[in-house]
Amino acid sequence: MSTCPYCGDDTEAPVSARWEFTLPLPWPSSQHTGGKATHHLANSGAGRWAYKKVRDDFETAIDVATVDIPFSLGRFRRVILTRLWGKRQRAFDPSNLVAGAKPVEDALVQCSMIDDDSAKYARIHHHQRRVVDGVAAIHVLIEELI
């Protein structure tokens, strides 16, 4: 068994299923919410509806991207979310990257791709990389671990 020094995951864990797709939406940022990483995560007032709209947009994109993929719940999953950024963009700092992923993670739960976004059901990793063609998107890799 080989464990990742950062997250403790077994990097050699057997994978029983693997799903991979790309969402044609930009990664949410605290820059879109007045510089407050959790502003759009508020569950009250106008922030509640702004967050719901962002999450609903991701749910729709996930439904379109996975229309032919059969899913079943009940197993532990490793989720790797990768922000693809291009022209006139720059890398996010780590805390902004993780905070911005919350609507994507909640949309994965709503679309029944993972049971819950807690550590009991899924290990979620966040990465980012520059793409040459300059199209902002989100790459999603989900692995069902045995």
N, CA and C of each residue as an Amber inpcrd file, in Angstrom:
protein
   438
   0.8490000  -1.1820000   0.0000000   0.0000000   0.0000000   0.0000000
   0.8910000   1.2400000   0.0000000   0.6030000   2.1510000  -0.9030000
   1.3370000   3.4000000  -0.9970000   0.3750000   4.5480000  -0.7130000
   0.6670000   5.3200000   0.3150000  -0.2420000   6.4090000   0.6710000
   0.3170000   7.7560000   0.2300000  -0.5970000   8.6260000  -0.1540000
  -0.2390000   9.9850000  -0.5400000   0.1820000  10.7510000   0.7080000
   1.3260000  11.4170000   0.7010000   1.7790000  12.1410000   1.8890000
   0.9130000  13.3540000   2.2190000   0.1040000  13.8140000   1.2690000
  -0.7140000  15.0070000   1.4960000  -2.1120000  14.6840000   2.0270000
  -2.7620000  13.6500000   1.4600000  -4.1530000  13.3790000   1.8310000
  -4.3470000  12.0380000   2.5200000  -3.3440000  11.1680000   2.4950000
  -3.4800000   9.8670000   3.1340000  -4.1790000   8.8270000   2.2820000
  -4.5640000   9.1640000   1.0510000  -5.2160000   8.2100000   0.1580000
  -4.2580000   7.0860000  -0.2250000  -4.8170000   5.9170000  -0.4080000
  -4.0630000   4.7960000  -0.9390000  -3.9870000   4.9920000  -2.4490000
  -2.8210000   5.3700000  -2.9470000  -2.6720000   5.6680000  -4.3730000
  -2.7630000   4.4180000  -5.2440000  -2.6440000   3.2490000  -4.6440000
  -2.7250000   1.9970000  -5.3940000  -4.0320000   1.2630000  -5.1320000
  -5.0230000   1.9360000  -4.5540000  -6.3090000   1.3070000  -4.2630000
  -6.9530000   0.8230000  -5.5570000  -7.5310000  -0.3880000  -5.5370000
  -8.1860000  -0.8860000  -6.7460000  -9.4270000  -0.0500000  -7.0750000
  -9.5620000   0.2600000  -8.3440000 -10.6790000   1.0670000  -8.8220000
 -11.6490000   0.1600000  -9.5640000 -12.9210000   0.1450000  -9.1330000
 -13.9070000  -0.7270000  -9.7820000 -14.6240000  -0.0120000 -10.9280000
 -14.6630000   1.3040000 -10.9030000 -15.2980000   2.0640000 -11.9840000
 -14.6490000   3.4440000 -12.0420000 -14.7050000   4.0330000 -13.2440000
 -14.0710000   5.3380000 -13.4400000 -14.9100000   6.1290000 -14.4400000
 -15.2150000   7.3750000 -14.0820000 -15.9740000   8.2650000 -14.9570000
 -15.1940000   9.5620000 -15.1150000 -15.2030000  10.0910000 -16.3260000
 -14.4270000  11.2920000 -16.6050000 -15.2110000  12.1540000 -17.5880000
 -15.3200000  13.4460000 -17.2840000 -16.0140000  14.3660000 -18.1790000
 -15.5460000  15.7850000 -17.8970000 -15.8690000  16.6910000 -18.8290000
 -15.4850000  18.0900000 -18.7000000 -16.7320000  18.9640000 -18.7290000
 -16.7940000  19.8910000 -17.7910000 -17.9010000  20.8470000 -17.7190000
 -17.4560000  22.1530000 -18.3780000 -18.2280000  22.6690000 -19.3350000
 -17.8140000  23.8850000 -20.0520000 -18.1580000  25.1720000 -19.2930000
 -17.8830000  25.1830000 -18.0130000 -18.1610000  26.3470000 -17.1670000
 -16.8880000  26.7560000 -16.4410000 -16.7200000  28.0410000 -16.1680000
 -15.5370000  28.4620000 -15.4050000 -15.6690000  28.0900000 -13.9360000
 -14.5390000  27.9130000 -13.3060000 -14.4790000  27.6120000 -11.8700000
 -14.9650000  28.8350000 -11.0940000 -15.9150000  28.6930000 -10.1790000
 -16.3640000  29.8480000  -9.3900000 -15.2050000  30.4130000  -8.5610000
 -15.2170000  31.7040000  -8.3860000 -14.1260000  32.3680000  -7.6800000
 -14.6640000  33.3590000  -6.6720000 -13.8780000  33.6390000  -5.6490000
 -14.2760000  34.6690000  -4.7040000 -14.2570000  36.0360000  -5.3810000
 -13.5580000  36.1650000  -6.5000000 -13.5410000  37.4230000  -7.2450000
 -14.9300000  37.7470000  -7.7920000 -15.7350000  36.7120000  -8.0390000
 -17.0890000  36.9160000  -8.5390000 -18.0430000  37.3420000  -7.4320000
 -17.5960000  37.3070000  -6.1960000 -18.4780000  37.5940000  -5.0660000
 -17.9190000  38.7240000  -4.2180000 -17.2780000  39.6670000  -4.8430000
 -16.7760000  40.8250000  -4.1170000 -15.5650000  40.5380000  -3.2670000
 -14.8080000  39.4840000  -3.5860000 -13.5880000  39.1780000  -2.8470000
 -13.8020000  38.3680000  -1.5950000 -15.0230000  37.9460000  -1.3250000
 -15.2930000  37.1320000  -0.1410000 -15.5620000  35.7060000  -0.5930000
 -14.6690000  34.7950000  -0.2420000 -14.7670000  33.4270000  -0.7350000
 -16.0630000  32.7520000  -0.3320000 -16.6380000  33.1260000   0.7830000
 -17.8460000  32.4470000   1.2320000 -19.1070000  33.2780000   1.0400000
 -19.0100000  34.4300000   0.3870000 -20.1840000  35.2890000   0.2180000
 -21.3190000  34.5710000  -0.5050000 -21.0000000  33.8850000  -1.6090000
 -22.0510000  33.2150000  -2.3600000 -22.4640000  31.8930000  -1.7180000
 -21.7940000  31.4940000  -0.6450000 -22.1510000  30.2650000   0.0440000
 -23.1440000  30.5140000   1.1780000 -23.5040000  31.7720000   1.4010000
 -24.4210000  32.1050000   2.4860000 -25.7690000  31.4460000   2.2420000
 -26.4010000  30.9930000   3.3170000 -27.6850000  30.3340000   3.1890000
 -28.8120000  31.2600000   3.6320000 -28.6260000  32.5460000   3.4100000
 -29.6730000  33.5050000   3.7620000 -29.6080000  34.6990000   2.8330000
 -30.7080000  35.3950000   2.6910000 -30.7540000  36.6020000   1.8850000
 -30.4290000  36.3640000   0.4220000 -29.9110000  37.3970000  -0.2210000
 -29.6130000  37.3260000  -1.6460000 -28.5130000  36.3090000  -1.9550000
 -27.5940000  36.1090000  -1.0160000 -26.5230000  35.1330000  -1.2180000
 -27.0530000  33.7290000  -1.4230000 -28.1620000  33.4180000  -0.7790000
 -28.7730000  32.0880000  -0.9010000 -29.1960000  31.8220000  -2.3370000
 -29.8070000  32.7980000  -2.9960000 -30.2960000  32.6080000  -4.3550000
 -29.1620000  32.6820000  -5.3670000 -28.1580000  33.4870000  -5.0980000
 -26.9990000  33.5440000  -5.9930000 -26.2780000  32.1960000  -5.9910000
 -26.1160000  31.6040000  -4.8070000 -25.4620000  30.2930000  -4.7130000
 -26.2960000  29.2320000  -5.4230000 -27.6070000  29.2530000  -5.2290000
 -28.4880000  28.2670000  -5.8560000 -28.3790000  28.3400000  -7.3790000
 -28.2980000  29.5480000  -7.9270000 -28.1820000  29.6820000  -9.3670000
 -26.8770000  29.0760000  -9.8760000 -25.7870000  29.3370000  -9.1760000
 -24.4930000  28.7690000  -9.5770000 -24.5520000  27.2480000  -9.5050000
 -25.0840000  26.7020000  -8.3920000 -25.1870000  25.2490000  -8.2470000
 -26.0920000  24.6470000  -9.3180000 -27.2250000  25.3000000  -9.6080000
 -28.1410000  24.8040000 -10.6430000 -27.4760000  24.7760000 -12.0120000
 -26.6470000  25.7780000 -12.3160000 -25.9140000  25.7840000 -13.5860000
 -24.9880000  24.5790000 -13.6830000 -24.3320000  24.2370000 -12.5790000
 -23.4510000  23.0650000 -12.5780000 -24.2530000  21.7700000 -12.6700000
 -25.4030000  21.7020000 -12.0150000 -26.2530000  20.5120000 -12.1210000
 -26.6650000  20.2680000 -13.5670000 -27.0660000  21.3250000 -14.2550000
 -27.4600000  21.2010000 -15.6590000 -26.2880000  20.7280000 -16.5150000
 -25.1150000  21.3070000 -16.3160000 -23.9270000  20.9150000 -17.0840000
 -23.5480000  19.4630000 -16.7990000 -23.6690000  19.0270000 -15.5520000
 -23.3590000  17.6370000 -15.2010000 -24.3620000  16.6940000 -15.8420000
 -25.6350000  17.0480000 -15.7920000 -26.6630000  16.2020000 -16.4190000
 -26.4100000  16.0350000 -17.9090000 -26.0280000  17.1110000 -18.5880000
 -25.7430000  17.0480000 -20.0240000 -24.4960000  16.2130000 -20.2990000
 -23.4490000  16.4020000 -19.5030000 -22.1750000  15.6970000 -19.7250000
 -22.2500000  14.2170000 -19.4030000 -23.1930000  13.8220000 -18.5450000
 -23.2380000  12.4230000 -18.0860000 -24.5300000  11.7240000 -18.4780000
 -25.1900000  12.1960000 -19.5070000 -26.4930000  11.6450000 -19.8800000
 -26.4230000  10.1430000 -20.1870000 -25.3300000   9.6560000 -20.7210000
 -25.1950000   8.2380000 -21.0680000 -24.3910000   7.4290000 -20.0610000
 -24.1080000   7.9950000 -18.8890000 -23.2850000   7.3080000 -17.8980000
 -24.1700000   6.7860000 -16.7730000 -24.2010000   5.4580000 -16.5740000
 -24.9980000   4.9220000 -15.4620000 -24.2350000   5.0410000 -14.1380000
 -24.8980000   5.5390000 -13.1310000 -24.2890000   5.6880000 -11.8190000
 -25.0890000   4.9050000 -10.7910000 -24.4070000   4.4150000  -9.7850000
 -25.0760000   3.8230000  -8.6280000 -24.3180000   4.2950000  -7.3910000
 -25.0400000   4.5460000  -6.3500000 -24.4310000   5.0710000  -5.1320000
 -24.0990000   3.9430000  -4.1670000 -23.4400000   4.2930000  -3.0920000
 -23.1720000   3.3250000  -2.0460000 -21.7190000   2.9500000  -1.8550000
 -20.8500000   3.3760000  -2.7290000 -19.4240000   3.0740000  -2.5850000
 -18.6250000   4.3460000  -2.4080000 -17.4820000   4.1960000  -1.7620000
 -16.5800000   5.3300000  -1.5440000 -15.9850000   5.7620000  -2.8770000
 -15.9340000   7.0560000  -3.0970000 -15.4130000   7.5720000  -4.3610000
 -14.3220000   8.6100000  -4.1380000 -13.3600000   8.5850000  -5.0390000
 -12.3270000   9.6170000  -5.0790000 -12.6940000  10.5490000  -6.2390000
 -12.7740000  11.8360000  -5.9440000 -13.1660000  12.8280000  -6.9460000
 -12.0000000  13.7990000  -7.1340000 -11.6000000  13.9790000  -8.3780000
 -10.5270000  14.9090000  -8.6900000 -11.1150000  15.9970000  -9.5870000
 -11.2000000  17.2010000  -9.0420000 -11.7090000  18.3570000  -9.7800000
 -10.5150000  19.1970000 -10.2320000 -10.4370000  19.4510000 -11.5170000
  -9.3160000  20.2180000 -12.0570000  -9.8360000  21.4550000 -12.7650000
  -9.4090000  22.5940000 -12.3010000  -9.7530000  23.8650000 -12.9500000
  -8.8210000  24.0410000 -14.1380000  -9.4070000  24.2130000 -15.3140000
  -8.6410000  24.4770000 -16.5250000  -8.7440000  25.9700000 -16.8090000
  -7.6100000  26.6380000 -16.8410000  -7.6080000  28.0840000 -17.0530000
  -6.7020000  28.4330000 -18.2130000  -7.0540000  29.5060000 -18.8920000
  -6.3140000  29.8600000 -20.0890000  -5.9680000  31.3260000 -20.1820000
  -6.1390000  31.8630000 -21.3760000  -5.7460000  33.2390000 -21.6610000
  -6.4010000  34.2230000 -20.7050000  -5.6310000  35.2140000 -20.3410000
  -6.0800000  36.3160000 -19.4860000  -6.5760000  35.8430000 -18.1210000
  -6.1300000  34.6960000 -17.7030000  -6.4590000  34.1870000 -16.3700000
  -5.1630000  33.8200000 -15.6690000  -5.2690000  33.6070000 -14.3930000
  -4.1100000  33.1800000 -13.6290000  -4.5480000  32.1290000 -12.6230000
  -3.5780000  31.4950000 -12.0210000  -3.8700000  30.4570000 -11.0400000
  -4.5260000  31.0700000  -9.8030000  -5.4530000  30.3290000  -9.1990000
  -6.0720000  30.7500000  -7.9410000  -5.1590000  30.3370000  -6.7980000
  -5.2320000  31.0660000  -5.6950000  -4.5290000  30.6050000  -4.5060000
  -5.3070000  29.4000000  -3.9580000  -4.6710000  28.5380000  -3.1670000
  -5.3120000  27.2920000  -2.7310000  -6.6500000  27.4690000  -2.0090000
  -6.7720000  28.4830000  -1.1460000  -8.0330000  28.6460000  -0.4160000
  -9.1620000  29.0860000  -1.3370000  -8.8680000  29.9220000  -2.3300000
  -9.8840000  30.3360000  -3.2930000 -10.2860000  29.1700000  -4.1800000
  -9.3400000  28.3280000  -4.5250000  -9.6250000  27.1620000  -5.3480000
 -10.6130000  26.2330000  -4.6410000 -10.3500000  25.9450000  -3.3790000
 -11.2220000  25.0350000  -2.6100000 -12.5830000  25.6730000  -2.3480000
 -12.6130000  26.9410000  -1.9710000 -13.8840000  27.6170000  -1.6890000
 -14.7570000  27.6930000  -2.9330000 -14.1480000  27.9340000  -4.0770000
 -14.9070000  28.0260000  -5.3130000 -15.4950000  26.7120000  -5.7670000
 -14.9450000  25.5930000  -5.3030000 -15.4100000  24.2770000  -5.7340000
 -16.6980000  23.8330000  -5.0490000 -17.1250000  24.5110000  -3.9970000
 -18.2900000  24.0760000  -3.2300000 -19.5450000  23.8820000  -4.0900000
 -19.9090000  24.8050000  -4.9830000 -21.0960000  24.5620000  -5.7980000
 -20.9590000  23.3590000  -6.7230000 -19.7400000  23.0950000  -7.1970000
 -19.5080000  21.9300000  -8.0540000 -19.7050000  20.6530000  -7.2400000
 -19.1420000  20.6140000  -6.0420000 -19.2800000  19.4450000  -5.1740000
 -20.7470000  19.1950000  -4.8170000 -21.4760000  20.2530000  -4.4710000
 -22.8930000  20.1000000  -4.1310000 -23.7100000  19.6390000  -5.3360000
 -23.3530000  20.0980000  -6.5330000 -24.0470000  19.6550000  -7.7390000
 -23.7870000  18.1690000  -7.9920000 -22.5760000  17.6870000  -7.7030000
 -22.2810000  16.2550000  -7.8490000 -23.1530000  15.4260000  -6.9080000
 -23.3920000  15.9360000  -5.7070000 -24.2750000  15.2470000  -4.7610000
 -25.7080000  15.2770000  -5.2820000 -26.1750000  16.4350000  -5.7180000
 -27.5490000  16.5710000  -6.2200000 -27.8010000  15.6820000  -7.4380000
 -26.7750000  15.4660000  -8.2550000 -26.9040000  14.6320000  -9.4520000
 -26.6310000  13.1550000  -9.1620000 -26.4970000  12.7990000  -7.8860000
 -26.2870000  11.4170000  -7.4280000 -25.0170000  10.7850000  -7.9790000
 -23.9650000  11.5740000  -8.1080000 -22.6840000  11.0270000  -8.5380000
 -21.8400000  10.6110000  -7.3380000 -22.0900000  11.2620000  -6.2070000
 -21.5030000  10.8600000  -4.9380000 -22.6130000  10.9260000  -3.8890000
 -22.5130000  10.0870000  -2.8620000 -23.5300000  10.0620000  -1.8100000
 -23.5880000  11.3760000  -1.0480000 -22.4170000  11.8950000  -0.7200000
 -22.3100000  13.1310000   0.0480000 -20.8900000  13.6440000  -0.1490000
 -20.6750000  14.9300000   0.1240000 -19.3230000  15.4680000  -0.0520000
 -18.5060000  15.3970000   1.2370000 -18.9710000  14.6300000   2.2130000
 -18.2130000  14.4460000   3.4550000 -17.1390000  13.3770000   3.2510000
 -16.1610000  13.3650000   4.1330000 -15.0410000  12.4210000   4.0350000
 -15.4750000  10.9690000   4.1940000 -16.6490000  10.7360000   4.7340000
 -17.1540000   9.3720000   4.8940000 -17.4910000   8.7350000   3.5400000
 -17.8880000   9.5440000   2.5690000 -18.3440000   9.0360000   1.2800000
 -17.4200000   9.3460000   0.1160000 -16.6160000  10.3950000   0.2370000
 -15.7780000  10.7830000  -0.8930000 -14.5500000  11.5460000  -0.4180000
 -13.4790000  11.3690000  -1.1420000 -12.2720000  12.1670000  -0.9510000
 -12.1800000  13.0630000  -2.1750000 -12.2530000  14.3670000  -1.9570000
 -12.2800000  15.3080000  -3.0710000 -10.9630000  16.0770000  -3.1230000
 -10.3420000  16.0360000  -4.2890000  -9.0730000  16.7210000  -4.5200000
  -9.2980000  17.8640000  -5.5020000  -8.5650000  18.9440000  -5.3270000
  -8.6950000  20.1260000  -6.1710000  -7.3520000  20.4360000  -6.8180000
  -7.3640000  20.5950000  -8.1270000  -6.1530000  20.9200000  -8.8740000
  -6.4790000  22.0020000  -9.8910000  -5.4490000  22.5510000 -10.4890000
  -5.6430000  23.5040000 -11.5810000  -4.4610000  23.4150000 -12.5200000
  -4.7450000  23.6540000 -13.7900000  -3.6660000  23.6910000 -14.7840000
  -4.0760000  24.5930000 -15.9440000  -3.0840000  25.1610000 -16.5340000
  -3.2960000  26.0570000 -17.6770000  -3.5180000  25.2140000 -18.9270000
  -4.4450000  25.6670000 -19.7740000  -4.6820000  24.9880000 -21.0430000
  -4.2610000  25.9130000 -22.1780000  -3.7510000  25.3290000 -23.2330000
  -3.1950000  26.0930000 -24.3390000  -4.2890000  26.8200000 -25.1180000
  -5.4280000  26.1670000 -25.3500000  -6.4570000  26.7860000 -26.1850000
  -7.2070000  27.9100000 -25.4860000  -6.9970000  28.0940000 -24.1900000
  -7.5650000  29.2220000 -23.4790000  -9.0190000  29.1070000 -23.0870000
  -9.6150000  27.9170000 -23.1570000 -11.0160000  27.7380000 -22.8070000
 -11.1260000  27.3190000 -21.3430000 -11.8000000  28.1450000 -20.5500000
 -11.9880000  27.8310000 -19.1370000 -13.0260000  26.7170000 -19.0070000
 -12.7220000  25.7240000 -18.1860000 -13.6180000  24.5910000 -17.9800000
 -13.2260000  23.8780000 -16.6880000 -13.9840000  22.8520000 -16.3600000
 -13.6980000  22.0390000 -15.1790000 -13.6660000  20.5810000 -15.6090000
 -12.5490000  19.9260000 -15.3630000 -12.4210000  18.5000000 -15.6570000
 -12.7580000  17.7270000 -14.3850000 -13.6190000  16.7300000 -14.5190000
 -14.0570000  15.9380000 -13.3680000 -13.6650000  14.4800000 -13.6110000
 -12.9880000  13.8930000 -12.6260000 -12.6490000  12.4730000 -12.6570000
 -13.1920000  11.8640000 -11.3640000 -14.0260000  10.8430000 -11.5180000
 -14.5980000  10.1520000 -10.3640000 -14.1860000   8.6950000 -10.4350000
 -13.5830000   8.1950000  -9.3600000 -13.1770000   6.7890000  -9.2940000
 -13.8850000   6.1380000  -8.1230000 -14.4860000   4.9880000  -8.3850000
 -15.1460000   4.2150000  -7.3380000 -14.1260000   3.2120000  -6.8220000
 -13.8130000   3.3220000  -5.5390000 -12.7770000   2.4900000  -4.9490000
 -13.3750000   1.2600000  -4.3000000 -12.6520000   0.1570000  -4.3970000
 -13.1020000  -1.0930000  -3.7800000 -12.7300000  -1.0970000  -2.3290000
